[in-house]
Amino acid sequence: MDYLEERNLYRFTVMGTETDIEDRLHYHALCSMLQEAACLDADRQGCGSNTLDQMNACWLILRMKVCMTRIPKWRDEIYVRTVSHGYQRVFFNRDFDIYDSNFEPIGWATSVWVITEQGSHRPIRPASIPGMEAFACQEPSSRNVEKLIPVDACQRDEGNPITRYADYSDIDRNMHVNNTRYIAWSEDSFYLQNPTTDAIKSLVINYSSEVKTGEEVKVFRSTINGSVQVDGFEVSTLRPVFSARFDSDVIDGVK
């Protein structure tokens, strides 16, 4: 990954381990790239992880939406520009624009974040953090991330849910399953019934609660008005963990 300061772009190369059987970049890998760009941009703005660590605080993502007109493939280079729109109340909005190696736009994304206490993950009001007033929202994002409601059991697709566990490789520095793993689990559920040639053109994901080491999650799939919604529930408490919605179509002339 490189930073092109003159263009304010982060450059990534798609690795084979980040692609599917059609050589397409997985959405969970794409979101990892976007969030890495977000972390580096926050560092440059003076509110990155190193700064928050000193305050016993951390960033957590609540919702994200990604829309693509073309899916990058193995060995492609892509560029990401990200802009923070500051905060309103406790919520930070951050947008992304995605470009191919010729700097042509191929997608965009938007996201909602909060700053929380480490450990308890209780939200912290940004206005209470010294120096954070500089990040108060001046120009709200024009992009919106839809709020999803888990689908009722009677409306789910037939068939058994998939089961996933919070194993060591799923846990991040915040001591819970990393948010991109839920996207990977959702992709697994999507392609259980959809042909692997189907290309996902958009993703919306909402995070409801965190999953800790050893916990079990049941992942259910539903088809609603042509979209596929995937809902995850922690088994022992039945609490909702995440909801994701996929739309698939012909992208760039090829599914």
PENOR-V72489 format. One record per residue. N is the residue number from 1. RES is the residue in one letter. SS is DSSP state (H for helix, E for strand, - for the rest). D_CENTER is the distance of its C-alpha to the mean C-alpha in whole Angstrom. Layout:
N|RES|SS|D_CENTER / N|RES|SS|D_CENTER
//
This chain:
1|M|-|19 / 2|D|E|21 / 3|Y|E|21 / 4|L|E|23 / 5|E|-|25 / 6|E|-|27 / 7|R|-|24 / 8|N|-|21 / 9|L|E|19 / 10|Y|E|17 / 11|R|E|18 / 12|F|E|17 / 13|T|E|19 / 14|V|-|17 / 15|M|-|19 / 16|G|H|20 / 17|T|H|18 / 18|E|H|15 / 19|T|E|17 / 20|D|-|18 / 21|I|-|22 / 22|E|-|22 / 23|D|-|21 / 24|R|E|17 / 25|L|E|14 / 26|H|-|12 / 27|Y|H|8 / 28|H|H|7 / 29|A|H|9 / 30|L|H|9 / 31|C|H|5 / 32|S|H|7 / 33|M|H|10 / 34|L|H|8 / 35|Q|H|7 / 36|E|H|11 / 37|A|H|12 / 38|A|H|11 / 39|C|H|13 / 40|L|H|16 / 41|D|H|16 / 42|A|H|16 / 43|D|H|19 / 44|R|H|21 / 45|Q|H|21 / 46|G|-|22 / 47|C|-|20 / 48|G|-|18 / 49|S|H|18 / 50|N|H|21 / 51|T|H|22 / 52|L|H|21 / 53|D|H|22 / 54|Q|-|25 / 55|M|-|25 / 56|N|-|23 / 57|A|E|20 / 58|C|E|16 / 59|W|E|13 / 60|L|E|11 / 61|I|E|8 / 62|L|E|9 / 63|R|E|7 / 64|M|E|5 / 65|K|E|7 / 66|V|E|8 / 67|C|E|12 / 68|M|E|14 / 69|T|-|18 / 70|R|-|18 / 71|I|-|16 / 72|P|-|17 / 73|K|E|19 / 74|W|-|20 / 75|R|-|22 / 76|D|-|21 / 77|E|E|20 / 78|I|E|17 / 79|Y|E|17 / 80|V|E|14 / 81|R|E|16 / 82|T|E|14 / 83|V|E|16 / 84|S|E|15 / 85|H|E|17 / 86|G|E|18 / 87|Y|E|19 / 88|Q|E|20 / 89|R|-|22 / 90|V|-|19 / 91|F|E|16 / 92|F|E|14 / 93|N|E|13 / 94|R|E|12 / 95|D|E|12 / 96|F|E|12 / 97|D|E|14 / 98|I|E|14 / 99|Y|E|18 / 100|D|-|20 / 101|S|-|23 / 102|N|-|25 / 103|F|-|23 / 104|E|-|22 / 105|P|E|19 / 106|I|E|17 / 107|G|E|14 / 108|W|E|12 / 109|A|E|9 / 110|T|E|9 / 111|S|E|8 / 112|V|E|10 / 113|W|E|11 / 114|V|E|14 / 115|I|E|16 / 116|T|E|18 / 117|E|E|21 / 118|Q|-|20 / 119|G|-|21 / 120|S|-|22 / 121|H|-|18 / 122|R|-|20 / 123|P|E|19 / 124|I|-|21 / 125|R|-|23 / 126|P|H|22 / 127|A|H|26 / 128|S|H|27 / 129|I|-|26 / 130|P|-|28 / 131|G|-|27 / 132|M|H|24 / 133|E|H|26 / 134|A|H|26 / 135|F|H|22 / 136|A|E|23 / 137|C|-|22 / 138|Q|-|24 / 139|E|-|23 / 140|P|-|20 / 141|S|-|17 / 142|S|-|18 / 143|R|-|15 / 144|N|-|14 / 145|V|-|11 / 146|E|-|13 / 147|K|-|14 / 148|L|-|14 / 149|I|-|17 / 150|P|-|18 / 151|V|-|20 / 152|D|-|24 / 153|A|H|25 / 154|C|H|28 / 155|Q|H|25 / 156|R|-|23 / 157|D|-|24 / 158|E|-|27 / 159|G|-|27 / 160|N|-|25 / 161|P|-|22 / 162|I|E|20 / 163|T|E|20 / 164|R|E|18 / 165|Y|E|19 / 166|A|-|18 / 167|D|-|19 / 168|Y|H|20 / 169|S|H|18 / 170|D|H|15 / 171|I|E|15 / 172|D|-|14 / 173|R|-|16 / 174|N|-|16 / 175|M|-|18 / 176|H|-|15 / 177|V|E|13 / 178|N|-|10 / 179|N|H|6 / 180|T|H|6 / 181|R|H|9 / 182|Y|H|9 / 183|I|H|7 / 184|A|H|10 / 185|W|H|12 / 186|S|H|11 / 187|E|H|12 / 188|D|H|15 / 189|S|H|16 / 190|F|H|16 / 191|Y|H|18 / 192|L|H|21 / 193|Q|H|22 / 194|N|-|21 / 195|P|-|23 / 196|T|-|21 / 197|T|-|22 / 198|D|-|20 / 199|A|E|18 / 200|I|E|14 / 201|K|E|14 / 202|S|E|12 / 203|L|E|9 / 204|V|E|8 / 205|I|E|7 / 206|N|E|9 / 207|Y|E|9 / 208|S|-|13 / 209|S|-|14 / 210|E|-|14 / 211|V|-|16 / 212|K|-|18 / 213|T|-|20 / 214|G|-|22 / 215|E|-|21 / 216|E|E|21 / 217|V|E|18 / 218|K|E|19 / 219|V|E|17 / 220|F|E|19 / 221|R|E|19 / 222|S|E|20 / 223|T|E|21 / 224|I|E|21 / 225|N|-|23 / 226|G|-|22 / 227|S|E|18 / 228|V|E|17 / 229|Q|E|15 / 230|V|E|14 / 231|D|E|15 / 232|G|E|15 / 233|F|E|18 / 234|E|E|19 / 235|V|-|23 / 236|S|-|25 / 237|T|-|24 / 238|L|-|23 / 239|R|-|20 / 240|P|E|17 / 241|V|E|14 / 242|F|E|11 / 243|S|E|12 / 244|A|E|10 / 245|R|E|12 / 246|F|E|13 / 247|D|E|15 / 248|S|E|17 / 249|D|E|20 / 250|V|-|22 / 251|I|E|21 / 252|D|-|23 / 253|G|-|26 / 254|V|E|24 / 255|K|-|22
//
